[in-house]
Each structure stands twice: as structure tokens, then as C-alpha cells.
Amino acid sequence: MTTYMLEVSLIWAVFYLFYLAFLSRETYFEWNRAYLLGTLLFGLVLPLLPEMPAALPATPTHWLEPVVVGLGALEGTLTTVPGGAPSGGAGVDWLVVGYLLGAGVSLAAFLRGLWDLRRLRRCSEVRRRFGVEWVLTPRYHLPFTFWRSLFWSREYHLSPEDFRRVVRHELAHIRQGHTFDVLFLEVLRVAFWWNPVIHLYRSALGLQHEYLADREVLRSTRKQPYGHLLLRQSMSGPRFALANNLFPSHLKKRIVMMTRNQSGKAAWLKLLLVLPLMALLFYSFTRESAPQPLPPTPEWVTDTLPDKIFRVVEEMPRFPGCEDSGLSGKDLERCSQKKMIEFLMARLKYPREAVEQGLEGLVVIKFVVDKSGEVRTPELVRSVHPLLDAEALRIVDLMPEWVPGKQGGKPVSVQYMLPVKFVLPKQLPGDEVQARSSDEKAATLEVERFQVGPNPAGDRLFVELEAPAGDYQLGLFDTNGQVLAVKALSGYDGQRLKMEAFDLSRFPVGTYLVQLRALDSGRQIVRKVVRQ
């Protein structure tokens, strides 16, 4: 939510600066009003649009998702976040508290304004005049309108000519629906009370309302007497916040605009400039970040195999397990990727000798999925140490046959790169570096129930657990492999437990991993959750 509000604010700021530089001094008041309202809506919607796929690098090579191996065989790097000490419970997010307090004050002021209007109406005499509701109030104030009602004080007296001018001005507010704009801005001001741009928008839109109403008056009266009326009455009484008043601020700008000549056709070109600006913002906020370009390579390479080995083909090979799922396209690719990660994480282990020597690092394995689906010729592209290199090669050798890739409808051989990162934990609470025998395999923790939710999640993440009694540890990881939070479940009694596990409000929108690990056996189970 924080990211969304900041993106909205940035879009509004760009559009407001464009208005200030190119449109604020033009006399196309209807278009200026439409521009201000339209860009507010555009800013609210644009960050919600899905991202468009970015263009592939000029020389594509297919890299598999990195697999990161810790002592618990978790898909995540077991390193602590600097300055982010793990906590056993969720702390108070003062940023959220401050925002809610400000929004509450703004909402209270908005509701108070509506309540004041209701009270004033209830103690007033309501008539039908000039085709609108004429609310004759007992207290002194300047004339104003709200929806289809014109509020006029019994104590407010004008000459017949000035009376006609004021009424014409207020009727213009009603007939052009300016109250809708006012309420729309007030609602946005409640949600974005902290953002100065929304207050600038509110002021600019109110000024366009006055320009429009002034123009209606000037159709039937001269500028000089109307300007004198504005000057005489500008400081003559109180005004209501949620209403269109005859004499708001910006009096000097209104008088200047009344004396300005109508903008020429060249001013339309300024309005047209907003189209490339909107296109640029749309492109910037909906385009995915392009992948890092890789060193130049040909589309295919020769190897010890008799066939061409492609790097990218029309239909990439798939890890088996999703053929009967009924999925297709991207969903099928995601399912295949998930099956491969599950296969690797269930079998990868940290060699005992490597743990004792404190060895860690990134190993990169190159292998080929041939046209029959068999995994062939695994070899090291990047080495760290023979112990870690051997484990990475071993897991590639264990892979089953894939669904082969196709180019032009025919099966072909395709080359892959598999990064495997070995990382040791750094003093995680309750973690002990336990050496395991070379034939021990990391196994999935078997529990009756382990659910995280809601998914997608907001600011709070809950865990529902039913497992054998014992000592457990919950961990929250991001997809870059950093430990974001850890919570100990010591002395769990085996009963069904539902608890608030982590506070996500301080983390950005994205995908996270939640790990439940048994401290006695090191077995673990992982769930994926999306924060939005």
C-alpha cells in the first residue's frame, strides 16, 4: 500500500507541474477542469495496471531460478538483515499509526463539514426559486451552493443588480456540478492527507470553478462593476469548507483572468502535449524491468552432442510433473518451475565437511536437456570448492527426464544454467550448526496442518499449525534469500494453533517464503505468500 500511494503521489506531482507550467494561465476553463479531474483518476488507476513483459536481451540465454541451500535446505539465503534483529512478536508500526491518525482527523473534519451543512439546513427556510432549492438561513454568511441547494443568509443584503450577479454566479456552480468535484477532492484528501500535491489540486480545481462561474456572470454584465463587487465582499463574512462560495481566495487571479483575452488556437497544442506525457508515464509504470544483458553468444552452440544445442527455443523444455494438470502457457511454466524447485530442495544437502570448514558460495552448473528430454553433459561454469561443486553436480545428475523443448515443431536440445548458492546461517536464534552424515538427505517436515494467510496478504500474516509436539522455528524470507524475521515456537504442545506470525507492513509488495523448521531434526516445510 505504501508503494502504491507513493507512486500515485509521483504521478500527480508530474501532472500538476505540467498544469502549472502550461495550462494554469489559459482560458479553456472546461478543459482545465477536465484535465485536473482526469489526471487524478489516471494517477489512481495507473499503478494498479499489470506490468507488461520487458523485451528480452539481444542475446538471450536461459538461466533457471537460483537455488539457495542452507542448513535447512531452504530456498532462501540464511543471512540476517543488517539492523533488523529478529523479534519474537510483531511490533507497533508507528508509520501506520501516524497515517491512520492523520486520516482519522481529516475524515472527522470532512464529516464535521457535512454535519454543519445539515444543521444549517434544518434550521432554515427552504423554498423553490430560480429552479433550485433556496435555503434561507438565519445566520450571517456569504452565499454558497451545495448540490442543488443555494444557501442565502437573511442578513446578507445587496442591491438588485448585485443580487442578480451573485445569483447567476451561484447558479453556475450548481448547473455545472461543481459539488461533485469538491466531494471527490475531499475524499482523496482524507486518504492522501499527508501529500501536499492533493491540496494543490484542490486549490487549482476550486479556482477553475470560480473562473467558470465568473464567465457566466460576465456574459450579462460588465467586468468593472463585477470586479468591484468581488472586492467589496471578499472579506465580508465566513465561508463553508465543503461549499462553492462566491468570494473565496485567489481574488487577484480571478480579476486578472477576467481581463485576459480568450486563449488562441495555439493554446490547444499545450493540451495535446499531455498525451505523450501520459504515454511516458504509462510506459514507465507498467513495464517490467528488463533482465540483465548477458555476454554475447550465438543462438545455438555446438557441443559433444551430434545435434545443435539451442539456448532459447519457441517452446522451452519443462520439468515433469505438470502434464496432467490441465494448465497451459505461463501457468504451465510456473507449475514446472515449482516442481523443479521442490525436487531440488528435497534432495540438496550441505556436505558435512563443507559445514565444518565454513565453505559457502555460488556454484553454476551448465547442462543440456536433449531432444529426448534426458539431462546430459552437466559441467561446472563457476566453481567454489570441490565439496560444493560435487553436490551441485550430483543433484543435476539425479534429475529425471524433462519434456523436451521444440523449435519449428521438432524436438531440439536446449542448454540451461543452474545457479546453486550455498550459504551458512549467521547466528540465527535457536539455530545450531549440526553436521550431517554424507548420506543424510534433507526431508520435508510432515505436519497435519501448516497454512499461512491471508494469501495474498496485507500488513499482517497469520499461521495455522497442527504438528507433532516439539520445538519449532518460523522464518520469513524474501526471494533474494534474506532472513527478514524469525519467531521461535518452543515447547509446542501439538494442539492446533492459530497465531499472528509476522508483521509485513514494513516490507514492500512482493513474494515471500515462510518456513516452519523442526529444531530437533532440521526438517522443514515452506509456504509461499504474496504481499500486496
C-alpha positions as CSV (number, residue, x, y, z in Angstrom):
1,M,0.0,0.0,0.0
2,T,2.8,2.4,0.8
3,T,4.4,1.8,-2.6
4,Y,1.0,2.4,-4.3
5,M,0.4,5.7,-2.5
6,L,3.9,6.9,-3.3
7,E,3.5,6.0,-7.0
8,V,0.2,7.8,-7.1
9,S,1.7,10.9,-5.5
10,L,4.6,10.9,-8.0
11,I,2.1,10.8,-11.0
12,W,0.0,13.6,-9.5
13,A,3.1,15.7,-8.9
14,V,4.2,15.3,-12.6
15,F,0.7,16.2,-13.9
16,Y,0.3,19.2,-11.5
17,L,3.7,20.6,-12.6
18,F,2.5,20.3,-16.2
19,Y,-0.7,22.1,-15.4
20,L,1.2,24.9,-13.6
21,A,3.7,25.4,-16.4
22,F,1.4,25.1,-19.5
23,L,-2.4,25.3,-18.6
24,S,-3.0,27.4,-15.5
25,R,-3.0,30.7,-17.4
26,E,-5.2,29.6,-20.3
27,T,-8.9,30.5,-20.5
28,Y,-10.0,27.0,-21.6
29,F,-11.5,26.5,-18.1
30,E,-13.7,23.5,-19.0
31,W,-10.7,21.6,-20.4
32,N,-8.6,22.6,-17.4
33,R,-11.2,21.2,-15.1
34,A,-11.4,18.0,-17.1
35,Y,-7.6,17.8,-17.1
36,L,-7.4,18.1,-13.3
37,L,-10.1,15.5,-12.6
38,G,-8.8,13.2,-15.3
39,T,-5.2,13.2,-14.1
40,L,-6.3,12.5,-10.6
41,L,-8.2,9.4,-11.8
42,F,-5.3,8.4,-14.1
43,G,-2.9,8.6,-11.2
44,L,-5.1,6.3,-9.0
45,V,-5.5,3.7,-11.7
46,L,-2.1,3.6,-13.4
47,P,-0.1,1.9,-10.5
48,L,-2.8,-0.9,-10.4
49,L,-2.3,-1.9,-14.0
50,P,-0.4,-5.2,-14.6
51,E,3.2,-4.9,-15.8
52,M,4.0,-5.5,-19.5
53,P,6.7,-8.0,-20.2
54,A,10.0,-6.4,-20.9
55,A,11.9,-7.1,-24.0
56,L,14.4,-9.9,-23.8
57,P,18.1,-9.2,-24.1
58,A,19.6,-9.1,-27.5
59,T,21.5,-12.4,-26.9
60,P,19.2,-14.5,-24.6
61,T,20.4,-17.4,-22.5
62,H,18.0,-19.3,-20.3
63,W,19.0,-19.3,-16.6
64,L,17.0,-21.3,-14.2
65,E,15.8,-19.7,-10.9
66,P,18.7,-19.7,-8.4
67,V,18.6,-22.4,-5.8
68,V,20.0,-21.4,-2.4
69,V,21.0,-24.1,0.0
70,G,21.3,-23.5,3.8
71,L,21.5,-26.0,6.6
72,G,17.7,-26.4,6.5
73,A,17.8,-26.8,2.6
74,L,15.5,-23.8,2.3
75,E,15.1,-21.9,-0.9
76,G,16.4,-18.7,0.7
77,T,19.7,-17.4,1.9
78,L,20.2,-17.8,5.6
79,T,21.7,-14.4,6.3
80,T,20.4,-11.8,8.7
81,V,19.3,-8.3,7.6
82,P,21.5,-5.6,9.0
83,G,19.7,-3.6,11.7
84,G,16.8,-5.9,11.5
85,A,17.1,-8.1,14.6
86,P,14.6,-10.9,14.8
87,S,11.7,-10.5,17.1
88,G,9.5,-12.9,18.8
89,G,6.4,-10.8,18.2
90,A,5.0,-8.1,15.9
91,G,5.9,-4.6,17.0
92,V,3.9,-1.5,16.6
93,D,4.3,0.1,13.2
94,W,4.3,3.8,14.1
95,L,4.2,4.8,10.4
96,V,0.9,3.1,10.0
97,V,-0.4,4.5,13.3
98,G,0.6,8.0,12.3
99,Y,-1.1,7.6,8.9
100,L,-4.3,6.4,10.4
101,L,-4.3,9.2,13.0
102,G,-3.9,11.8,10.2
103,A,-6.6,10.1,8.1
104,G,-8.9,10.0,11.1
105,V,-8.5,13.7,11.7
106,S,-9.1,14.5,8.0
107,L,-12.2,12.3,8.0
108,A,-13.5,13.9,11.1
109,A,-13.1,17.4,9.6
110,F,-14.9,16.2,6.4
111,L,-17.8,14.7,8.3
112,R,-18.0,17.8,10.5
113,G,-18.4,19.9,7.5
114,L,-21.3,17.8,6.2
115,W,-22.9,17.8,9.7
116,D,-22.6,21.7,9.8
117,L,-24.4,21.9,6.5
118,R,-27.1,19.6,7.7
119,R,-27.7,21.5,10.9
120,L,-27.8,24.8,9.0
121,R,-30.4,23.5,6.5
122,R,-32.6,22.1,9.3
123,C,-32.9,25.5,11.0
124,S,-33.5,27.3,7.7
125,E,-36.5,28.0,5.5
126,V,-36.4,26.1,2.2
127,R,-38.1,27.5,-0.9
128,R,-38.1,26.8,-4.6
129,R,-36.6,29.7,-6.5
130,F,-34.7,30.0,-9.8
131,G,-35.2,26.3,-10.4
132,V,-33.2,25.3,-7.4
133,E,-33.7,24.9,-3.6
134,W,-33.3,28.3,-2.0
135,V,-32.2,27.8,1.6
136,L,-32.8,31.0,3.6
137,T,-30.6,30.8,6.7
138,P,-30.9,32.7,10.0
139,R,-27.2,33.3,10.5
140,Y,-24.9,35.6,8.6
141,H,-22.6,34.1,5.9
142,L,-21.6,34.6,2.3
143,P,-23.8,32.9,-0.3
144,F,-22.7,29.4,-1.3
145,T,-24.1,26.3,-3.0
146,F,-24.1,22.6,-2.2
147,W,-25.6,20.1,-4.8
148,R,-28.9,21.6,-5.9
149,S,-29.2,24.0,-3.0
150,L,-28.3,27.7,-2.8
151,F,-27.7,28.9,0.8
152,W,-28.5,32.6,1.4
153,S,-28.4,34.4,4.6
154,R,-31.4,36.6,5.7
155,E,-28.8,39.1,6.9
156,Y,-27.0,39.4,3.6
157,H,-28.3,42.4,1.6
158,L,-27.3,43.6,-1.9
159,S,-28.6,46.0,-4.5
160,P,-30.9,44.4,-7.1
161,E,-28.1,44.5,-9.7
162,D,-25.5,42.9,-7.4
163,F,-28.2,40.4,-6.3
164,R,-28.6,39.2,-9.9
165,R,-24.9,38.9,-10.4
166,V,-24.4,36.8,-7.2
167,V,-27.3,34.5,-8.0
168,R,-26.1,34.0,-11.6
169,H,-22.6,33.1,-10.2
170,E,-24.0,30.6,-7.7
171,L,-26.4,29.0,-10.2
172,A,-23.4,28.4,-12.5
173,H,-21.8,26.3,-9.7
174,I,-25.0,24.2,-9.4
175,R,-25.6,23.7,-13.1
176,Q,-22.0,22.7,-13.8
177,G,-21.9,20.1,-11.0
178,H,-19.0,21.6,-9.1
179,T,-20.1,20.0,-5.8
180,F,-19.2,16.6,-7.2
181,D,-15.6,17.8,-7.8
182,V,-15.4,19.2,-4.3
183,L,-16.5,16.0,-2.6
184,F,-14.2,13.9,-4.8
185,L,-11.3,16.0,-3.7
186,E,-12.3,15.8,-0.1
187,V,-12.4,12.0,-0.2
188,L,-8.9,12.0,-1.8
189,R,-7.7,14.5,0.8
190,V,-8.7,12.0,3.6
191,A,-6.7,9.2,2.1
192,F,-3.8,11.4,1.0
193,W,-3.8,14.0,3.8
194,W,0.0,13.8,4.1
195,N,0.5,14.7,0.4
196,P,0.8,18.4,-0.4
197,V,0.0,17.7,-4.1
198,I,-3.6,16.8,-3.3
199,H,-4.0,20.2,-1.5
200,L,-2.6,22.0,-4.6
201,Y,-5.0,20.1,-6.8
202,R,-7.9,21.1,-4.6
203,S,-6.9,24.8,-4.8
204,A,-6.4,24.6,-8.6
205,L,-9.8,22.9,-9.2
206,G,-11.6,25.4,-6.9
207,L,-10.0,28.2,-8.9
208,Q,-11.2,26.8,-12.2
209,H,-14.7,26.6,-10.7
210,E,-14.6,30.3,-10.0
211,Y,-13.3,31.1,-13.4
212,L,-16.3,29.2,-14.9
213,A,-18.8,30.9,-12.7
214,D,-17.3,34.3,-13.3
215,R,-17.5,33.8,-17.0
216,E,-21.2,33.1,-16.7
217,V,-21.8,36.4,-14.8
218,L,-19.7,38.3,-17.4
219,R,-22.0,37.2,-20.2
220,S,-24.6,39.7,-18.9
221,T,-22.7,42.3,-17.0
222,R,-19.6,44.5,-17.4
223,K,-16.3,43.5,-15.9
224,Q,-15.7,46.7,-13.9
225,P,-18.8,46.6,-11.6
226,Y,-18.5,42.9,-11.1
227,G,-14.8,43.3,-10.1
228,H,-15.9,46.0,-7.6
229,L,-18.5,43.6,-6.2
230,L,-15.8,40.9,-5.6
231,L,-13.5,43.5,-3.9
232,R,-16.2,44.8,-1.6
233,Q,-17.4,41.4,-0.5
234,S,-14.1,39.4,-0.4
235,M,-13.7,39.8,3.3
236,S,-17.3,40.3,4.4
237,G,-18.2,37.1,6.1
238,P,-17.5,33.4,6.9
239,R,-17.4,30.6,4.4
240,F,-18.1,26.9,4.4
241,A,-15.4,24.4,3.6
242,L,-17.5,22.0,1.6
243,A,-19.3,24.5,-0.5
244,N,-18.8,26.6,-3.6
245,N,-18.5,30.2,-2.4
246,L,-18.8,33.4,-4.3
247,F,-15.8,35.0,-2.7
248,P,-13.0,32.5,-2.0
249,S,-9.3,33.3,-2.0
250,H,-7.3,33.9,-5.2
251,L,-9.3,37.1,-5.8
252,K,-6.3,38.7,-7.6
253,K,-6.1,35.7,-10.0
254,R,-9.8,35.9,-10.8
255,I,-9.7,39.6,-11.6
256,V,-6.6,39.1,-13.8
257,M,-8.3,36.2,-15.6
258,M,-11.4,38.3,-16.2
259,T,-9.4,40.9,-18.0
260,R,-7.4,38.4,-20.1
261,N,-8.2,37.8,-23.8
262,Q,-9.5,34.4,-24.8
263,S,-6.7,31.9,-25.4
264,G,-6.0,31.3,-29.1
265,K,-5.8,28.1,-31.1
266,A,-2.1,27.7,-30.3
267,A,-3.1,27.0,-26.7
268,W,-4.7,23.8,-27.8
269,L,-1.2,22.5,-28.7
270,K,-0.4,22.7,-24.9
271,L,-3.3,20.4,-24.2
272,L,-2.1,17.9,-26.8
273,L,1.3,17.7,-25.0
274,V,-0.4,15.8,-22.2
275,L,-0.8,12.8,-24.5
276,P,2.9,12.0,-24.8
277,L,3.3,12.7,-21.1
278,M,0.6,10.2,-20.3
279,A,2.1,7.6,-22.6
280,L,5.5,8.1,-21.0
281,L,4.1,7.6,-17.5
282,F,2.1,4.6,-18.7
283,Y,5.2,3.0,-20.1
284,S,7.3,3.8,-17.0
285,F,4.8,2.3,-14.5
286,T,3.7,-0.8,-16.5
287,R,6.9,-2.0,-18.0
288,E,8.8,-4.8,-16.2
289,S,12.5,-4.2,-15.5
290,A,14.5,-5.7,-18.3
291,P,16.7,-8.7,-17.4
292,Q,20.4,-8.0,-17.2
293,P,22.1,-8.5,-20.6
294,L,24.4,-11.5,-20.8
295,P,27.7,-11.7,-22.7
296,P,27.2,-12.1,-26.4
297,T,26.5,-15.7,-27.5
298,P,25.1,-17.2,-30.7
299,E,21.6,-18.6,-30.9
300,W,23.0,-22.1,-30.8
301,V,26.3,-23.7,-29.8
302,T,27.9,-27.0,-30.8
303,D,29.0,-29.4,-28.1
304,T,29.9,-33.1,-27.8
305,L,26.3,-34.0,-28.8
306,P,25.8,-34.5,-32.5
307,D,22.8,-32.1,-32.6
308,K,22.7,-28.3,-32.4
309,I,22.3,-27.1,-28.8
310,F,19.9,-24.1,-28.6
311,R,19.9,-21.5,-25.8
312,V,16.3,-20.3,-26.4
313,V,13.6,-22.0,-28.5
314,E,10.0,-21.4,-29.3
315,E,8.8,-24.0,-26.7
316,M,11.3,-24.4,-23.8
317,P,11.8,-27.7,-22.1
318,R,9.7,-28.3,-18.9
319,F,10.5,-30.2,-15.7
320,P,8.0,-33.1,-15.5
321,G,5.0,-33.3,-13.1
322,C,2.5,-30.9,-14.6
323,E,1.5,-32.7,-17.8
324,D,-1.9,-33.8,-16.4
325,S,-2.6,-30.5,-14.6
326,G,-4.7,-29.1,-17.4
327,L,-2.6,-25.9,-17.3
328,S,-1.2,-24.0,-20.3
329,G,1.0,-21.1,-21.1
330,K,2.6,-19.2,-18.2
331,D,0.6,-21.2,-15.7
332,L,2.2,-24.4,-17.0
333,E,5.7,-22.8,-16.9
334,R,5.2,-21.7,-13.3
335,C,4.0,-25.2,-12.3
336,S,7.0,-26.8,-14.0
337,Q,9.3,-24.4,-12.2
338,K,7.7,-25.2,-8.9
339,K,8.1,-28.9,-9.4
340,M,11.8,-28.5,-10.2
341,I,12.4,-26.4,-7.1
342,E,10.6,-28.9,-5.0
343,F,12.7,-31.7,-6.5
344,L,15.9,-29.9,-5.9
345,M,15.1,-28.7,-2.4
346,A,14.1,-32.2,-1.3
347,R,17.4,-33.7,-2.3
348,L,20.1,-31.0,-1.9
349,K,22.1,-31.1,1.3
350,Y,25.0,-29.2,2.7
351,P,28.1,-31.5,2.8
352,R,29.3,-32.2,6.4
353,E,32.9,-31.3,5.6
354,A,31.9,-28.0,4.0
355,V,30.0,-27.0,7.1
356,E,32.9,-27.8,9.3
357,Q,35.2,-25.8,7.1
358,G,32.8,-22.9,6.8
359,L,32.6,-23.1,3.0
360,E,29.9,-21.2,1.1
361,G,29.5,-19.6,-2.3
362,L,27.8,-19.7,-5.7
363,V,28.2,-22.8,-8.0
364,V,26.9,-22.5,-11.5
365,I,26.2,-25.7,-13.5
366,K,25.7,-25.9,-17.2
367,F,23.7,-28.8,-18.6
368,V,21.7,-29.8,-21.7
369,V,18.2,-31.1,-22.0
370,D,18.4,-33.1,-25.2
371,K,15.7,-33.7,-27.7
372,S,14.6,-36.9,-25.9
373,G,14.3,-35.0,-22.6
374,E,17.4,-36.5,-21.0
375,V,19.6,-34.3,-18.9
376,R,23.1,-34.5,-20.4
377,T,26.7,-33.2,-20.0
378,P,26.4,-31.3,-16.7
379,E,29.6,-29.3,-16.2
380,L,30.9,-26.6,-13.9
381,V,30.8,-23.0,-15.2
382,R,31.6,-21.5,-11.9
383,S,33.4,-23.4,-9.1
384,V,33.7,-22.6,-5.4
385,H,35.2,-25.7,-3.8
386,P,35.3,-29.4,-4.8
387,L,32.9,-30.3,-1.9
388,L,30.2,-27.8,-3.0
389,D,30.9,-28.4,-6.7
390,A,30.3,-32.1,-6.3
391,E,27.0,-31.6,-4.5
392,A,25.7,-29.3,-7.3
393,L,26.7,-31.8,-10.0
394,R,25.2,-34.6,-8.0
395,I,21.7,-33.0,-7.9
396,V,21.8,-32.4,-11.7
397,D,22.7,-36.0,-12.3
398,L,19.6,-37.0,-10.3
399,M,17.2,-35.1,-12.5
400,P,14.5,-37.1,-14.3
401,E,13.7,-36.8,-18.0
402,W,12.2,-33.5,-18.9
403,V,9.5,-32.7,-21.5
404,P,11.9,-31.8,-24.4
405,G,11.9,-28.3,-26.0
406,K,10.7,-27.7,-29.5
407,Q,11.9,-25.4,-32.4
408,G,9.7,-25.3,-35.5
409,G,7.6,-28.1,-34.0
410,K,10.5,-30.5,-33.7
411,P,12.3,-31.6,-30.5
412,V,15.7,-30.0,-30.0
413,S,18.4,-29.9,-27.4
414,V,18.4,-26.8,-25.1
415,Q,21.2,-25.6,-22.8
416,Y,20.5,-24.4,-19.2
417,M,22.4,-22.6,-16.5
418,L,21.6,-23.6,-12.9
419,P,22.9,-21.4,-10.1
420,V,23.2,-23.1,-6.7
421,K,24.2,-20.9,-3.8
422,F,25.5,-22.5,-0.6
423,V,25.2,-20.2,2.5
424,L,25.7,-20.9,6.1
425,P,23.5,-19.2,8.8
426,K,24.9,-16.4,10.8
427,Q,23.7,-16.8,14.5
428,L,20.0,-17.2,13.9
429,P,18.2,-17.6,17.2
430,G,17.8,-21.2,18.1
431,D,20.0,-22.4,15.2
432,E,22.9,-24.7,15.8
433,V,25.2,-25.9,13.1
434,Q,24.7,-29.6,13.1
435,A,26.9,-31.7,10.9
436,R,25.0,-34.4,9.0
437,S,26.3,-37.6,7.5
438,S,27.1,-37.7,3.8
439,D,24.2,-40.0,3.1
440,E,21.6,-37.9,5.0
441,K,19.0,-36.3,2.8
442,A,17.1,-33.2,3.7
443,A,13.5,-34.2,4.1
444,T,10.2,-32.4,4.1
445,L,8.6,-31.9,7.6
446,E,5.4,-33.8,7.8
447,V,2.6,-32.0,9.7
448,E,-1.1,-32.3,9.9
449,R,-1.7,-28.6,9.0
450,F,0.5,-25.7,8.1
451,Q,-1.2,-22.8,6.4
452,V,-0.3,-19.1,6.0
453,G,-2.8,-16.5,5.3
454,P,-4.4,-14.4,4.1
455,N,-2.8,-15.0,0.7
456,P,-2.4,-12.5,-0.9
457,A,-1.6,-10.9,2.4
458,G,-1.9,-7.3,3.7
459,D,0.1,-6.0,6.7
460,R,-0.4,-9.0,8.9
461,L,0.4,-12.6,8.3
462,F,-1.2,-15.4,10.3
463,V,-0.1,-19.1,10.6
464,E,-2.3,-22.0,11.4
465,L,-0.4,-25.1,12.6
466,E,-1.1,-28.6,13.7
467,A,2.0,-30.7,14.1
468,P,3.7,-33.2,16.5
469,A,4.7,-31.7,19.8
470,G,8.2,-30.2,19.9
471,D,10.4,-27.2,19.3
472,Y,9.9,-25.3,16.0
473,Q,11.1,-22.1,14.4
474,L,9.2,-19.9,11.9
475,G,11.2,-17.9,9.4
476,L,10.3,-15.2,6.9
477,F,12.5,-14.9,3.8
478,D,12.4,-12.8,0.7
479,T,13.1,-14.2,-2.8
480,N,16.7,-12.8,-2.7
481,G,17.4,-15.2,0.2
482,Q,17.5,-12.8,3.2
483,V,16.1,-13.7,6.5
484,L,13.6,-10.9,7.4
485,A,12.2,-12.2,10.6
486,V,12.4,-15.3,12.9
487,K,10.0,-16.5,15.6
488,A,10.6,-19.3,18.0
489,L,7.9,-21.9,18.8
490,S,9.5,-23.5,21.9
491,G,7.6,-26.2,23.7
492,Y,4.7,-26.5,21.2
493,D,2.2,-29.0,22.6
494,G,0.8,-30.4,19.4
495,Q,-2.6,-28.7,19.6
496,R,-4.0,-26.8,16.7
497,L,-2.6,-23.2,16.9
498,K,-3.6,-20.1,15.1
499,M,-1.4,-17.1,15.6
500,E,-0.2,-13.8,14.1
501,A,3.3,-14.8,12.8
502,F,4.8,-11.7,11.1
503,D,4.2,-8.0,10.6
504,L,4.6,-7.4,6.8
505,S,3.8,-3.7,6.9
506,R,7.4,-2.7,6.8
507,F,8.2,-4.9,3.8
508,P,7.5,-3.9,0.1
509,V,4.9,-5.6,-2.1
510,G,6.2,-8.9,-3.5
511,T,6.6,-12.6,-2.9
512,Y,7.9,-14.1,0.4
513,L,8.6,-17.6,1.8
514,V,7.5,-18.8,5.2
515,Q,9.5,-21.7,6.6
516,L,8.5,-24.0,9.5
517,R,11.5,-26.0,10.8
518,A,11.8,-28.6,13.4
519,L,14.8,-27.8,15.6
520,D,15.5,-31.4,16.5
521,S,15.6,-33.0,13.0
522,G,16.2,-30.0,10.8
523,R,13.3,-30.9,8.6
524,Q,11.3,-28.1,7.2
525,I,8.3,-27.1,5.1
526,V,7.9,-24.0,3.1
527,R,4.9,-21.9,2.0
528,K,4.9,-19.1,-0.5
529,V,2.9,-15.9,0.2
530,V,2.3,-12.8,-1.8
531,R,2.1,-9.4,-0.1
532,Q,0.0,-6.8,-1.9
